[in-house]
Amino acid sequence: MIVRFGYVAMSLEVKDSSPSKTMTMARFKKLPDREAGLRSLEQIARTNLHNTLRLLRHNVAEDIQVYRMTSKIIPLATHTDLSDWDPYPALADSFAEVGEYVRRHNLRVSFHPDHFTVLSTPRPEVLESSIRDLRYHVKMLEAMGLDARAKNNIHIGGAYGDKPTASERFIEHFHQLDPDIQCRITLENDDKTFTSGETLAVAQRTGLPMVLDIHHHMVNCAGEPASYWWPEVARTWDSPLAMTDVPEGVHLPPKIHASSPKSETDRRSHADGVEAGPLLDFLREAARTSSHLDVMLEAKHKDAALFQLMKDLHAYQGDGVRIIDKASIEVLP
Protein backbone atom coordinates (compact mmCIF):
# COMPACT_ATOMS: atom_id res chain seq x y z
CA MET A 1 0.00 0.00 0.00
CA ILE A 2 1.31 3.43 -0.97
CA VAL A 3 0.93 5.93 1.87
CA ARG A 4 1.30 9.69 1.45
CA PHE A 5 1.58 11.98 4.48
CA GLY A 6 0.31 15.54 4.71
CA TYR A 7 -0.10 18.23 7.35
CA VAL A 8 -2.45 21.02 8.36
CA ALA A 9 -2.29 24.66 7.27
CA MET A 10 0.79 26.06 9.05
CA SER A 11 4.51 25.39 8.68
CA LEU A 12 7.13 25.42 11.39
CA GLU A 13 9.83 25.29 8.72
CA VAL A 14 8.87 28.25 6.51
CA LYS A 15 9.25 31.51 8.41
CA ASP A 16 6.59 34.23 8.46
CA SER A 17 4.28 32.15 6.29
CA SER A 18 0.95 32.24 8.11
CA PRO A 19 -1.95 31.80 5.66
CA SER A 20 -4.41 32.77 8.42
CA LYS A 21 -3.74 36.46 9.02
CA THR A 22 -6.98 38.12 10.04
CA MET A 23 -8.90 41.14 11.27
CA THR A 24 -11.59 40.99 13.94
CA MET A 25 -15.04 42.43 13.35
CA ALA A 26 -14.54 44.66 16.38
CA ARG A 27 -11.47 46.19 14.76
CA PHE A 28 -13.21 46.46 11.40
CA LYS A 29 -16.13 48.35 12.93
CA LYS A 30 -13.73 50.91 14.42
CA LEU A 31 -12.37 51.83 11.01
CA PRO A 32 -13.63 55.26 9.89
CA ASP A 33 -13.99 54.23 6.21
CA ARG A 34 -15.92 51.02 5.45
CA GLU A 35 -14.75 50.76 1.85
CA ALA A 36 -11.13 51.23 2.90
CA GLY A 37 -11.71 48.53 5.50
CA LEU A 38 -12.95 46.12 2.83
CA ARG A 39 -9.86 46.84 0.74
CA SER A 40 -7.77 46.06 3.85
CA LEU A 41 -9.55 42.72 4.24
CA GLU A 42 -8.84 41.93 0.60
CA GLN A 43 -5.18 42.77 1.05
CA ILE A 44 -4.96 40.45 4.06
CA ALA A 45 -6.56 37.73 1.94
CA ARG A 46 -4.00 38.33 -0.83
CA THR A 47 -1.24 37.87 1.74
CA ASN A 48 -2.87 34.66 2.96
CA LEU A 49 -3.11 33.32 -0.58
CA HIS A 50 0.50 34.31 -1.26
CA ASN A 51 1.59 32.43 1.86
CA THR A 52 -0.56 29.46 0.86
CA LEU A 53 1.35 29.38 -2.41
CA ARG A 54 4.66 29.62 -0.55
CA LEU A 55 3.66 26.63 1.57
CA LEU A 56 2.62 24.65 -1.49
CA ARG A 57 6.02 25.32 -3.06
CA HIS A 58 7.66 24.19 0.17
CA ASN A 59 5.52 21.05 0.08
CA VAL A 60 6.52 20.20 -3.47
CA ALA A 61 10.19 20.68 -2.60
CA GLU A 62 9.73 18.24 0.29
CA ASP A 63 7.64 15.69 -1.69
CA ILE A 64 4.50 16.50 0.33
CA GLN A 65 1.46 15.93 -1.89
CA VAL A 66 -1.32 16.16 0.72
CA TYR A 67 -2.17 19.46 2.41
CA ARG A 68 -5.09 20.97 4.30
CA MET A 69 -5.55 24.65 3.59
CA THR A 70 -6.72 27.03 6.28
CA SER A 71 -10.36 28.10 6.30
CA LYS A 72 -9.27 31.60 7.31
CA ILE A 73 -7.98 32.74 3.93
CA ILE A 74 -10.55 35.55 3.62
CA PRO A 75 -11.08 37.32 6.96
CA LEU A 76 -14.73 37.89 7.95
CA ALA A 77 -15.90 36.32 4.68
CA THR A 78 -18.99 34.72 6.25
CA HIS A 79 -19.88 37.47 8.72
CA THR A 80 -23.49 38.53 8.27
CA ASP A 81 -22.57 42.22 8.64
CA LEU A 82 -20.53 41.92 5.42
CA SER A 83 -23.04 39.90 3.40
CA ASP A 84 -23.00 42.54 0.63
CA TRP A 85 -19.22 42.25 0.16
CA ASP A 86 -17.91 40.16 -2.74
CA PRO A 87 -14.13 39.79 -2.36
CA TYR A 88 -13.67 37.29 -5.18
CA PRO A 89 -13.20 39.69 -8.14
CA ALA A 90 -10.35 41.44 -6.30
CA LEU A 91 -8.79 38.07 -5.38
CA ALA A 92 -9.35 36.25 -8.67
CA ASP A 93 -5.72 36.30 -9.80
CA SER A 94 -4.40 35.17 -6.42
CA PHE A 95 -6.88 32.29 -6.18
CA ALA A 96 -6.14 31.28 -9.76
CA GLU A 97 -2.40 31.21 -9.08
CA VAL A 98 -2.85 28.85 -6.14
CA GLY A 99 -5.19 26.60 -8.09
CA GLU A 100 -2.89 26.46 -11.09
CA TYR A 101 -0.02 25.34 -8.87
CA VAL A 102 -2.17 22.65 -7.23
CA ARG A 103 -3.22 21.29 -10.62
CA ARG A 104 0.25 21.46 -12.16
CA HIS A 105 1.74 19.40 -9.33
CA ASN A 106 -1.31 17.16 -8.84
CA LEU A 107 -1.56 17.99 -5.15
CA ARG A 108 -4.38 16.81 -2.92
CA VAL A 109 -5.76 19.77 -0.98
CA SER A 110 -8.75 20.11 1.31
CA PHE A 111 -10.47 22.30 3.88
CA HIS A 112 -11.88 21.45 7.31
CA PRO A 113 -14.69 23.91 8.19
CA ASP A 114 -14.72 24.60 11.91
CA HIS A 115 -16.83 22.91 14.58
CA PHE A 116 -19.59 25.51 14.24
CA THR A 117 -20.51 23.97 10.87
CA VAL A 118 -23.06 21.38 12.04
CA LEU A 119 -25.77 19.86 9.87
CA SER A 120 -27.27 17.90 12.78
CA THR A 121 -28.47 21.09 14.46
CA PRO A 122 -32.17 21.54 15.32
CA ARG A 123 -31.79 25.34 15.14
CA PRO A 124 -32.60 26.96 11.78
CA GLU A 125 -30.21 29.86 12.33
CA VAL A 126 -27.31 27.50 13.01
CA LEU A 127 -28.17 25.46 9.93
CA GLU A 128 -28.26 28.65 7.86
CA SER A 129 -24.85 29.66 9.20
CA SER A 130 -23.46 26.17 8.52
CA ILE A 131 -24.66 26.20 4.92
CA ARG A 132 -23.21 29.69 4.48
CA ASP A 133 -19.84 28.41 5.71
CA LEU A 134 -19.92 25.39 3.38
CA ARG A 135 -20.77 27.69 0.46
CA TYR A 136 -17.77 29.86 1.37
CA HIS A 137 -15.42 26.90 1.21
CA VAL A 138 -16.85 25.72 -2.11
CA LYS A 139 -16.51 29.21 -3.57
CA MET A 140 -12.83 29.30 -2.63
CA LEU A 141 -12.20 25.93 -4.29
CA GLU A 142 -14.10 27.05 -7.37
CA ALA A 143 -12.10 30.30 -7.43
CA MET A 144 -8.99 28.11 -7.54
CA GLY A 145 -10.45 26.17 -10.45
CA LEU A 146 -10.28 22.89 -8.52
CA ASP A 147 -12.64 19.99 -9.18
CA ALA A 148 -14.28 17.90 -6.47
CA ARG A 149 -11.13 15.99 -5.66
CA ALA A 150 -10.66 18.94 -3.28
CA LYS A 151 -13.05 18.21 -0.39
CA ASN A 152 -14.46 19.91 2.71
CA ASN A 153 -14.27 17.64 5.74
CA ILE A 154 -16.91 17.95 8.47
CA HIS A 155 -18.28 16.08 11.50
CA ILE A 156 -21.89 15.03 11.98
CA GLY A 157 -22.19 17.57 14.79
CA GLY A 158 -23.92 17.50 18.15
CA ALA A 159 -26.20 14.75 19.41
CA TYR A 160 -28.49 17.12 21.36
CA GLY A 161 -29.35 14.30 23.74
CA ASP A 162 -30.55 11.93 21.00
CA LYS A 163 -27.96 10.54 18.59
CA PRO A 164 -30.37 8.63 16.31
CA THR A 165 -32.53 11.73 15.81
CA ALA A 166 -29.46 13.93 15.28
CA SER A 167 -28.19 11.49 12.65
CA GLU A 168 -31.54 11.60 10.86
CA ARG A 169 -31.51 15.38 11.00
CA PHE A 170 -27.99 15.45 9.49
CA ILE A 171 -29.17 13.24 6.63
CA GLU A 172 -32.26 15.39 6.07
CA HIS A 173 -30.26 18.62 6.05
CA PHE A 174 -27.56 17.11 3.85
CA HIS A 175 -30.13 16.26 1.18
CA GLN A 176 -31.26 19.90 1.20
CA LEU A 177 -27.79 21.13 0.19
CA ASP A 178 -26.96 22.16 -3.36
CA PRO A 179 -25.30 19.35 -5.32
CA ASP A 180 -22.04 21.28 -5.72
CA ILE A 181 -21.75 21.46 -1.92
CA GLN A 182 -22.74 17.83 -1.43
CA CYS A 183 -20.05 16.41 -3.72
CA ARG A 184 -17.32 18.29 -1.85
CA ILE A 185 -18.10 16.90 1.63
CA THR A 186 -16.30 14.17 3.53
CA LEU A 187 -17.51 12.95 6.91
CA GLU A 188 -15.28 12.28 9.94
CA ASN A 189 -15.86 10.48 13.24
CA ASP A 190 -15.31 12.65 16.30
CA ASP A 191 -13.71 12.17 19.70
CA LYS A 192 -16.74 12.69 21.95
CA THR A 193 -20.03 11.94 20.22
CA PHE A 194 -20.31 9.99 16.97
CA THR A 195 -18.15 6.88 16.86
CA SER A 196 -16.56 5.37 13.77
CA GLY A 197 -19.44 2.94 13.34
CA GLU A 198 -22.11 5.60 13.79
CA THR A 199 -20.35 7.94 11.37
CA LEU A 200 -19.91 5.14 8.85
CA ALA A 201 -23.65 4.40 8.96
CA VAL A 202 -24.45 8.03 8.10
CA ALA A 203 -21.78 8.09 5.39
CA GLN A 204 -23.28 4.99 3.80
CA ARG A 205 -26.81 6.39 3.86
CA THR A 206 -25.76 9.70 2.30
CA GLY A 207 -23.15 8.32 -0.09
CA LEU A 208 -20.47 10.47 1.53
CA PRO A 209 -16.83 9.33 1.67
CA MET A 210 -15.66 8.90 5.26
CA VAL A 211 -12.41 10.12 6.76
CA LEU A 212 -11.45 7.78 9.60
CA ASP A 213 -9.68 9.61 12.42
CA ILE A 214 -7.78 6.90 14.25
CA HIS A 215 -6.98 9.13 17.25
CA HIS A 216 -10.65 10.07 17.66
CA HIS A 217 -11.50 6.40 17.36
CA MET A 218 -9.08 5.49 20.12
CA VAL A 219 -10.82 7.79 22.62
CA ASN A 220 -14.39 7.20 21.39
CA CYS A 221 -15.06 3.57 20.60
CA ALA A 222 -16.24 0.32 22.13
CA GLY A 223 -12.75 -1.13 22.36
CA GLU A 224 -12.41 -2.42 18.81
CA PRO A 225 -9.34 -1.40 16.78
CA ALA A 226 -9.80 1.29 14.13
CA SER A 227 -8.78 -1.26 11.51
CA TYR A 228 -12.01 -3.17 12.24
CA TRP A 229 -13.93 -0.49 10.35
CA TRP A 230 -11.39 0.11 7.60
CA PRO A 231 -12.65 -2.13 4.74
CA GLU A 232 -16.13 -0.56 4.88
CA VAL A 233 -14.75 2.96 5.36
CA ALA A 234 -12.47 2.54 2.35
CA ARG A 235 -15.42 1.45 0.19
CA THR A 236 -17.22 4.76 0.85
CA TRP A 237 -14.58 6.41 -1.36
CA ASP A 238 -15.93 4.48 -4.34
CA SER A 239 -19.47 5.85 -4.02
CA PRO A 240 -20.96 7.79 -6.96
CA LEU A 241 -21.15 10.94 -4.84
CA ALA A 242 -17.49 10.66 -3.84
CA MET A 243 -16.55 10.55 -7.53
CA THR A 244 -18.90 13.32 -8.72
CA ASP A 245 -16.98 16.05 -10.59
CA VAL A 246 -13.81 13.94 -10.39
CA PRO A 247 -12.15 13.36 -13.79
CA GLU A 248 -12.89 10.01 -15.36
CA GLY A 249 -10.17 7.48 -14.70
CA VAL A 250 -8.82 9.34 -11.64
CA HIS A 251 -8.58 7.30 -8.45
CA LEU A 252 -9.10 9.26 -5.24
CA PRO A 253 -7.35 7.38 -2.41
CA PRO A 254 -9.16 7.06 0.92
CA LYS A 255 -7.96 9.41 3.61
CA ILE A 256 -7.45 9.10 7.36
CA HIS A 257 -6.45 11.52 10.09
CA ALA A 258 -3.67 10.53 12.45
CA SER A 259 -2.32 12.07 15.63
CA SER A 260 -1.07 10.93 19.02
CA PRO A 261 -2.43 11.74 22.50
CA LYS A 262 -0.77 14.65 24.26
CA SER A 263 -0.38 12.61 27.47
CA GLU A 264 -1.87 9.73 29.44
CA THR A 265 -4.04 12.19 31.35
CA ASP A 266 -5.02 14.21 28.27
CA ARG A 267 -5.66 11.64 25.58
CA ARG A 268 -7.97 13.77 23.44
CA SER A 269 -5.51 16.61 22.82
CA HIS A 270 -2.93 16.28 20.07
CA ALA A 271 0.75 15.79 20.82
CA ASP A 272 3.53 17.73 19.10
CA GLY A 273 4.43 14.72 16.97
CA VAL A 274 3.02 11.38 15.85
CA GLU A 275 4.17 8.03 17.21
CA ALA A 276 5.28 5.79 14.38
CA GLY A 277 4.48 2.43 16.01
CA PRO A 278 0.71 2.74 16.61
CA LEU A 279 0.20 4.42 13.23
CA LEU A 280 2.15 1.69 11.49
CA ASP A 281 0.05 -0.96 13.24
CA PHE A 282 -3.04 0.52 11.60
CA LEU A 283 -1.36 0.94 8.22
CA ARG A 284 -0.28 -2.71 8.14
CA GLU A 285 -3.88 -3.80 8.67
CA ALA A 286 -5.21 -1.31 6.10
CA ALA A 287 -2.67 -2.62 3.58
CA ARG A 288 -4.50 -5.95 3.58
CA THR A 289 -7.37 -4.41 1.62
CA SER A 290 -6.16 -1.06 0.24
CA SER A 291 -3.54 -0.17 -2.36
CA HIS A 292 -3.32 3.56 -1.60
CA LEU A 293 -4.00 5.73 1.44
CA ASP A 294 -3.46 9.39 2.27
CA VAL A 295 -2.76 10.36 5.89
CA MET A 296 -3.41 13.84 7.24
CA LEU A 297 -1.20 14.34 10.29
CA GLU A 298 -2.88 16.53 12.90
CA ALA A 299 0.14 17.10 15.12
CA LYS A 300 0.92 20.38 16.85
CA HIS A 301 4.29 20.61 15.12
CA LYS A 302 2.73 20.50 11.63
CA ASP A 303 5.28 19.82 8.88
CA ALA A 304 8.08 19.37 11.43
CA ALA A 305 6.08 16.46 12.87
CA LEU A 306 5.82 14.94 9.39
CA PHE A 307 9.58 15.15 8.89
CA GLN A 308 10.21 13.58 12.30
CA LEU A 309 7.76 10.77 11.56
CA MET A 310 9.56 10.01 8.32
CA LYS A 311 12.86 9.85 10.22
CA ASP A 312 11.28 7.46 12.72
CA LEU A 313 9.86 5.28 9.93
CA HIS A 314 13.35 4.73 8.52
CA ALA A 315 13.92 2.39 11.47
CA TYR A 316 11.21 0.08 10.06
CA GLN A 317 12.81 -0.35 6.63
CA GLY A 318 13.11 -4.05 5.92
CA ASP A 319 10.23 -4.72 8.29
CA GLY A 320 7.46 -4.29 5.75
CA VAL A 321 8.19 -0.60 5.15
CA ARG A 322 9.86 0.97 2.13
CA ILE A 323 10.70 4.67 2.06
CA ILE A 324 9.60 6.16 -1.28
CA ASP A 325 10.55 9.82 -0.80
CA LYS A 326 10.54 12.48 1.92
CA ALA A 327 6.79 12.23 2.59
CA SER A 328 5.57 8.81 1.42
CA ILE A 329 6.16 5.15 2.11
CA GLU A 330 5.05 1.73 0.97
CA VAL A 331 3.61 -0.54 3.66
CA LEU A 332 3.24 -4.29 3.30
CA PRO A 333 0.52 -6.14 5.26
TAZI-V853917 format. One record per residue. N is the residue number from 1. SS is DSSP state (helix for helix, strand for strand, loop for the rest). Layout:
n=N ss=SS
n=N ss=SS
This chain:
n=1 ss=loop
n=2 ss=strand
n=3 ss=strand
n=4 ss=strand
n=5 ss=strand
n=6 ss=strand
n=7 ss=strand
n=8 ss=strand
n=9 ss=loop
n=10 ss=loop
n=11 ss=loop
n=12 ss=loop
n=13 ss=loop
n=14 ss=loop
n=15 ss=loop
n=16 ss=loop
n=17 ss=loop
n=18 ss=loop
n=19 ss=loop
n=20 ss=loop
n=21 ss=loop
n=22 ss=loop
n=23 ss=loop
n=24 ss=loop
n=25 ss=helix
n=26 ss=helix
n=27 ss=helix
n=28 ss=helix
n=29 ss=helix
n=30 ss=helix
n=31 ss=loop
n=32 ss=loop
n=33 ss=loop
n=34 ss=helix
n=35 ss=helix
n=36 ss=helix
n=37 ss=helix
n=38 ss=helix
n=39 ss=helix
n=40 ss=helix
n=41 ss=helix
n=42 ss=helix
n=43 ss=helix
n=44 ss=helix
n=45 ss=helix
n=46 ss=helix
n=47 ss=helix
n=48 ss=helix
n=49 ss=helix
n=50 ss=helix
n=51 ss=helix
n=52 ss=helix
n=53 ss=helix
n=54 ss=helix
n=55 ss=helix
n=56 ss=helix
n=57 ss=helix
n=58 ss=helix
n=59 ss=helix
n=60 ss=helix
n=61 ss=helix
n=62 ss=loop
n=63 ss=loop
n=64 ss=loop
n=65 ss=loop
n=66 ss=strand
n=67 ss=strand
n=68 ss=strand
n=69 ss=loop
n=70 ss=loop
n=71 ss=loop
n=72 ss=loop
n=73 ss=loop
n=74 ss=loop
n=75 ss=loop
n=76 ss=loop
n=77 ss=loop
n=78 ss=loop
n=79 ss=loop
n=80 ss=helix
n=81 ss=helix
n=82 ss=helix
n=83 ss=loop
n=84 ss=loop
n=85 ss=loop
n=86 ss=loop
n=87 ss=loop
n=88 ss=helix
n=89 ss=helix
n=90 ss=helix
n=91 ss=helix
n=92 ss=helix
n=93 ss=helix
n=94 ss=helix
n=95 ss=helix
n=96 ss=helix
n=97 ss=helix
n=98 ss=helix
n=99 ss=helix
n=100 ss=helix
n=101 ss=helix
n=102 ss=helix
n=103 ss=helix
n=104 ss=helix
n=105 ss=loop
n=106 ss=loop
n=107 ss=loop
n=108 ss=strand
n=109 ss=strand
n=110 ss=strand
n=111 ss=strand
n=112 ss=loop
n=113 ss=loop
n=114 ss=loop
n=115 ss=loop
n=116 ss=loop
n=117 ss=loop
n=118 ss=loop
n=119 ss=loop
n=120 ss=loop
n=121 ss=loop
n=122 ss=loop
n=123 ss=loop
n=124 ss=helix
n=125 ss=helix
n=126 ss=helix
n=127 ss=helix
n=128 ss=helix
n=129 ss=helix
n=130 ss=helix
n=131 ss=helix
n=132 ss=helix
n=133 ss=helix
n=134 ss=helix
n=135 ss=helix
n=136 ss=helix
n=137 ss=helix
n=138 ss=helix
n=139 ss=helix
n=140 ss=helix
n=141 ss=helix
n=142 ss=helix
n=143 ss=helix
n=144 ss=loop
n=145 ss=loop
n=146 ss=loop
n=147 ss=loop
n=148 ss=loop
n=149 ss=loop
n=150 ss=loop
n=151 ss=strand
n=152 ss=strand
n=153 ss=strand
n=154 ss=strand
n=155 ss=strand
n=156 ss=loop
n=157 ss=loop
n=158 ss=loop
n=159 ss=loop
n=160 ss=loop
n=161 ss=loop
n=162 ss=loop
n=163 ss=helix
n=164 ss=helix
n=165 ss=helix
n=166 ss=helix
n=167 ss=helix
n=168 ss=helix
n=169 ss=helix
n=170 ss=helix
n=171 ss=helix
n=172 ss=helix
n=173 ss=helix
n=174 ss=helix
n=175 ss=helix
n=176 ss=loop
n=177 ss=loop
n=178 ss=loop
n=179 ss=helix
n=180 ss=helix
n=181 ss=helix
n=182 ss=helix
n=183 ss=loop
n=184 ss=loop
n=185 ss=strand
n=186 ss=strand
n=187 ss=strand
n=188 ss=strand
n=189 ss=loop
n=190 ss=loop
n=191 ss=loop
n=192 ss=loop
n=193 ss=loop
n=194 ss=loop
n=195 ss=loop
n=196 ss=helix
n=197 ss=helix
n=198 ss=helix
n=199 ss=helix
n=200 ss=helix
n=201 ss=helix
n=202 ss=helix
n=203 ss=helix
n=204 ss=helix
n=205 ss=helix
n=206 ss=helix
n=207 ss=loop
n=208 ss=loop
n=209 ss=strand
n=210 ss=strand
n=211 ss=strand
n=212 ss=strand
n=213 ss=strand
n=214 ss=helix
n=215 ss=helix
n=216 ss=helix
n=217 ss=helix
n=218 ss=helix
n=219 ss=helix
n=220 ss=loop
n=221 ss=loop
n=222 ss=loop
n=223 ss=loop
n=224 ss=loop
n=225 ss=loop
n=226 ss=loop
n=227 ss=helix
n=228 ss=helix
n=229 ss=helix
n=230 ss=helix
n=231 ss=helix
n=232 ss=helix
n=233 ss=helix
n=234 ss=helix
n=235 ss=helix
n=236 ss=helix
n=237 ss=helix
n=238 ss=helix
n=239 ss=loop
n=240 ss=loop
n=241 ss=loop
n=242 ss=loop
n=243 ss=loop
n=244 ss=loop
n=245 ss=loop
n=246 ss=loop
n=247 ss=loop
n=248 ss=loop
n=249 ss=loop
n=250 ss=loop
n=251 ss=loop
n=252 ss=loop
n=253 ss=loop
n=254 ss=strand
n=255 ss=strand
n=256 ss=strand
n=257 ss=strand
n=258 ss=strand
n=259 ss=loop
n=260 ss=loop
n=261 ss=strand
n=262 ss=loop
n=263 ss=loop
n=264 ss=loop
n=265 ss=loop
n=266 ss=loop
n=267 ss=loop
n=268 ss=loop
n=269 ss=loop
n=270 ss=strand
n=271 ss=loop
n=272 ss=loop
n=273 ss=loop
n=274 ss=loop
n=275 ss=loop
n=276 ss=helix
n=277 ss=helix
n=278 ss=helix
n=279 ss=helix
n=280 ss=helix
n=281 ss=helix
n=282 ss=helix
n=283 ss=helix
n=284 ss=helix
n=285 ss=helix
n=286 ss=helix
n=287 ss=loop
n=288 ss=loop
n=289 ss=loop
n=290 ss=loop
n=291 ss=loop
n=292 ss=strand
n=293 ss=strand
n=294 ss=strand
n=295 ss=strand
n=296 ss=strand
n=297 ss=strand
n=298 ss=loop
n=299 ss=loop
n=300 ss=loop
n=301 ss=loop
n=302 ss=helix
n=303 ss=helix
n=304 ss=helix
n=305 ss=helix
n=306 ss=helix
n=307 ss=helix
n=308 ss=helix
n=309 ss=helix
n=310 ss=helix
n=311 ss=helix
n=312 ss=helix
n=313 ss=helix
n=314 ss=helix
n=315 ss=helix
n=316 ss=helix
n=317 ss=strand
n=318 ss=loop
n=319 ss=loop
n=320 ss=loop
n=321 ss=strand
n=322 ss=strand
n=323 ss=strand
n=324 ss=strand
n=325 ss=strand
n=326 ss=loop
n=327 ss=loop
n=328 ss=strand
n=329 ss=strand
n=330 ss=strand
n=331 ss=strand
n=332 ss=loop
n=333 ss=loop
